[in-house]
């Protein structure tokens, strides 16, 4: 029982470590002052920005191809696309 409870406490850190490793492998850079913010810069100024919050993430980009590539990459984590953001952390996004 103790082992099961202890491992549950470690689950968020394990998830973060796994997704951070995946991002690093795909060429994302982590901000040194904000450990949950990742960016990926490609040729011609194409930029993808990803922000993690617990087990949610939001992302924005200036290239639709990067969006599709990112969505395919995230299938490994069994994530779903909820469409354009309307609310995040109780804040309405326009």
CNS distance restraints for C-alpha pairs under 8 A (distance, minus, plus):
assign (resid   1 and name CA) (resid   5 and name CA) 6.32 0.50 0.50
assign (resid   2 and name CA) (resid   6 and name CA) 5.99 0.50 0.50
assign (resid   3 and name CA) (resid   7 and name CA) 6.05 0.50 0.50
assign (resid   4 and name CA) (resid   8 and name CA) 6.38 0.50 0.50
assign (resid   5 and name CA) (resid   9 and name CA) 6.67 0.50 0.50
assign (resid   6 and name CA) (resid  10 and name CA) 6.70 0.50 0.50
assign (resid   7 and name CA) (resid  11 and name CA) 6.36 0.50 0.50
assign (resid  10 and name CA) (resid  14 and name CA) 6.19 0.50 0.50
assign (resid  11 and name CA) (resid  15 and name CA) 6.08 0.50 0.50
assign (resid  12 and name CA) (resid  16 and name CA) 6.14 0.50 0.50
assign (resid  12 and name CA) (resid  54 and name CA) 7.25 0.50 0.50
assign (resid  12 and name CA) (resid  55 and name CA) 7.73 0.50 0.50
assign (resid  13 and name CA) (resid  17 and name CA) 6.09 0.50 0.50
assign (resid  14 and name CA) (resid  18 and name CA) 6.18 0.50 0.50
assign (resid  15 and name CA) (resid  19 and name CA) 6.23 0.50 0.50
assign (resid  16 and name CA) (resid  20 and name CA) 5.89 0.50 0.50
assign (resid  17 and name CA) (resid  21 and name CA) 6.12 0.50 0.50
assign (resid  18 and name CA) (resid  22 and name CA) 6.28 0.50 0.50
assign (resid  19 and name CA) (resid  23 and name CA) 6.13 0.50 0.50
assign (resid  20 and name CA) (resid  24 and name CA) 6.17 0.50 0.50
assign (resid  21 and name CA) (resid  25 and name CA) 6.14 0.50 0.50
assign (resid  22 and name CA) (resid  26 and name CA) 6.30 0.50 0.50
assign (resid  23 and name CA) (resid  27 and name CA) 6.38 0.50 0.50
assign (resid  23 and name CA) (resid  28 and name CA) 5.21 0.50 0.50
assign (resid  23 and name CA) (resid  29 and name CA) 7.81 0.50 0.50
assign (resid  23 and name CA) (resid  38 and name CA) 7.86 0.50 0.50
assign (resid  24 and name CA) (resid  28 and name CA) 5.21 0.50 0.50
assign (resid  24 and name CA) (resid  29 and name CA) 6.77 0.50 0.50
assign (resid  27 and name CA) (resid  40 and name CA) 6.41 0.50 0.50
assign (resid  28 and name CA) (resid  38 and name CA) 6.00 0.50 0.50
assign (resid  28 and name CA) (resid  39 and name CA) 5.32 0.50 0.50
assign (resid  28 and name CA) (resid  40 and name CA) 4.59 0.50 0.50
assign (resid  28 and name CA) (resid  41 and name CA) 7.81 0.50 0.50
assign (resid  29 and name CA) (resid  38 and name CA) 5.46 0.50 0.50
assign (resid  29 and name CA) (resid  39 and name CA) 5.29 0.50 0.50
assign (resid  29 and name CA) (resid  40 and name CA) 6.26 0.50 0.50
assign (resid  30 and name CA) (resid  34 and name CA) 7.65 0.50 0.50
assign (resid  30 and name CA) (resid  35 and name CA) 6.27 0.50 0.50
assign (resid  30 and name CA) (resid  36 and name CA) 7.41 0.50 0.50
assign (resid  30 and name CA) (resid  37 and name CA) 5.99 0.50 0.50
assign (resid  30 and name CA) (resid  38 and name CA) 4.54 0.50 0.50
assign (resid  30 and name CA) (resid  39 and name CA) 6.62 0.50 0.50
assign (resid  31 and name CA) (resid  35 and name CA) 5.90 0.50 0.50
assign (resid  31 and name CA) (resid  36 and name CA) 7.71 0.50 0.50
assign (resid  31 and name CA) (resid  37 and name CA) 5.90 0.50 0.50
assign (resid  31 and name CA) (resid  38 and name CA) 6.30 0.50 0.50
assign (resid  31 and name CA) (resid  39 and name CA) 7.94 0.50 0.50
assign (resid  36 and name CA) (resid  51 and name CA) 5.68 0.50 0.50
assign (resid  36 and name CA) (resid  52 and name CA) 5.08 0.50 0.50
assign (resid  36 and name CA) (resid  53 and name CA) 7.08 0.50 0.50
assign (resid  37 and name CA) (resid  49 and name CA) 7.32 0.50 0.50
assign (resid  37 and name CA) (resid  50 and name CA) 5.82 0.50 0.50
assign (resid  37 and name CA) (resid  51 and name CA) 4.59 0.50 0.50
assign (resid  37 and name CA) (resid  52 and name CA) 6.54 0.50 0.50
assign (resid  38 and name CA) (resid  49 and name CA) 5.87 0.50 0.50
assign (resid  38 and name CA) (resid  50 and name CA) 5.13 0.50 0.50
assign (resid  38 and name CA) (resid  51 and name CA) 6.41 0.50 0.50
assign (resid  39 and name CA) (resid  47 and name CA) 7.08 0.50 0.50
assign (resid  39 and name CA) (resid  48 and name CA) 5.58 0.50 0.50
assign (resid  39 and name CA) (resid  49 and name CA) 4.54 0.50 0.50
assign (resid  39 and name CA) (resid  50 and name CA) 6.26 0.50 0.50
assign (resid  40 and name CA) (resid  47 and name CA) 5.76 0.50 0.50
assign (resid  40 and name CA) (resid  48 and name CA) 5.13 0.50 0.50
assign (resid  40 and name CA) (resid  49 and name CA) 6.63 0.50 0.50
assign (resid  41 and name CA) (resid  45 and name CA) 6.67 0.50 0.50
assign (resid  41 and name CA) (resid  46 and name CA) 5.76 0.50 0.50
assign (resid  41 and name CA) (resid  47 and name CA) 4.67 0.50 0.50
assign (resid  41 and name CA) (resid  48 and name CA) 6.59 0.50 0.50
assign (resid  42 and name CA) (resid  46 and name CA) 5.02 0.50 0.50
assign (resid  42 and name CA) (resid  47 and name CA) 6.37 0.50 0.50
assign (resid  46 and name CA) (resid  61 and name CA) 7.52 0.50 0.50
assign (resid  46 and name CA) (resid  62 and name CA) 6.05 0.50 0.50
assign (resid  46 and name CA) (resid  63 and name CA) 6.12 0.50 0.50
assign (resid  47 and name CA) (resid  61 and name CA) 5.50 0.50 0.50
assign (resid  47 and name CA) (resid  62 and name CA) 5.91 0.50 0.50
assign (resid  47 and name CA) (resid  63 and name CA) 7.28 0.50 0.50
assign (resid  48 and name CA) (resid  59 and name CA) 7.10 0.50 0.50
assign (resid  48 and name CA) (resid  60 and name CA) 5.88 0.50 0.50
assign (resid  48 and name CA) (resid  61 and name CA) 4.32 0.50 0.50
assign (resid  48 and name CA) (resid  62 and name CA) 6.99 0.50 0.50
assign (resid  48 and name CA) (resid  63 and name CA) 7.98 0.50 0.50
assign (resid  48 and name CA) (resid  66 and name CA) 7.04 0.50 0.50
assign (resid  48 and name CA) (resid  67 and name CA) 7.85 0.50 0.50
assign (resid  49 and name CA) (resid  59 and name CA) 5.44 0.50 0.50
assign (resid  49 and name CA) (resid  60 and name CA) 5.39 0.50 0.50
assign (resid  49 and name CA) (resid  61 and name CA) 6.20 0.50 0.50
assign (resid  50 and name CA) (resid  57 and name CA) 6.83 0.50 0.50
assign (resid  50 and name CA) (resid  58 and name CA) 5.82 0.50 0.50
assign (resid  50 and name CA) (resid  59 and name CA) 4.31 0.50 0.50
assign (resid  50 and name CA) (resid  60 and name CA) 6.74 0.50 0.50
assign (resid  51 and name CA) (resid  57 and name CA) 5.47 0.50 0.50
assign (resid  51 and name CA) (resid  58 and name CA) 5.39 0.50 0.50
assign (resid  51 and name CA) (resid  59 and name CA) 6.25 0.50 0.50
assign (resid  52 and name CA) (resid  56 and name CA) 5.90 0.50 0.50
assign (resid  52 and name CA) (resid  57 and name CA) 4.34 0.50 0.50
assign (resid  52 and name CA) (resid  58 and name CA) 6.70 0.50 0.50
assign (resid  53 and name CA) (resid  57 and name CA) 5.86 0.50 0.50
assign (resid  58 and name CA) (resid  85 and name CA) 7.91 0.50 0.50
assign (resid  60 and name CA) (resid  67 and name CA) 7.94 0.50 0.50
assign (resid  61 and name CA) (resid  66 and name CA) 7.18 0.50 0.50
assign (resid  61 and name CA) (resid  67 and name CA) 6.80 0.50 0.50
assign (resid  63 and name CA) (resid  67 and name CA) 6.72 0.50 0.50
assign (resid  64 and name CA) (resid  68 and name CA) 6.52 0.50 0.50
assign (resid  65 and name CA) (resid  69 and name CA) 6.26 0.50 0.50
assign (resid  66 and name CA) (resid  70 and name CA) 6.04 0.50 0.50
assign (resid  67 and name CA) (resid  71 and name CA) 6.24 0.50 0.50
assign (resid  68 and name CA) (resid  72 and name CA) 6.30 0.50 0.50
assign (resid  69 and name CA) (resid  73 and name CA) 6.22 0.50 0.50
assign (resid  70 and name CA) (resid  74 and name CA) 6.21 0.50 0.50
assign (resid  71 and name CA) (resid  75 and name CA) 6.60 0.50 0.50
assign (resid  71 and name CA) (resid  81 and name CA) 7.75 0.50 0.50
assign (resid  72 and name CA) (resid  76 and name CA) 7.99 0.50 0.50
assign (resid  74 and name CA) (resid  78 and name CA) 6.94 0.50 0.50
assign (resid  74 and name CA) (resid  79 and name CA) 6.26 0.50 0.50
assign (resid  75 and name CA) (resid  79 and name CA) 5.95 0.50 0.50
assign (resid  75 and name CA) (resid  80 and name CA) 7.91 0.50 0.50
assign (resid  85 and name CA) (resid  93 and name CA) 6.56 0.50 0.50
assign (resid  86 and name CA) (resid  92 and name CA) 5.75 0.50 0.50
assign (resid  86 and name CA) (resid  93 and name CA) 5.02 0.50 0.50
assign (resid  86 and name CA) (resid  94 and name CA) 6.75 0.50 0.50
assign (resid  87 and name CA) (resid  91 and name CA) 5.31 0.50 0.50
assign (resid  87 and name CA) (resid  92 and name CA) 4.44 0.50 0.50
assign (resid  87 and name CA) (resid  93 and name CA) 5.54 0.50 0.50
assign (resid  88 and name CA) (resid  92 and name CA) 6.65 0.50 0.50
assign (resid  88 and name CA) (resid  93 and name CA) 7.18 0.50 0.50
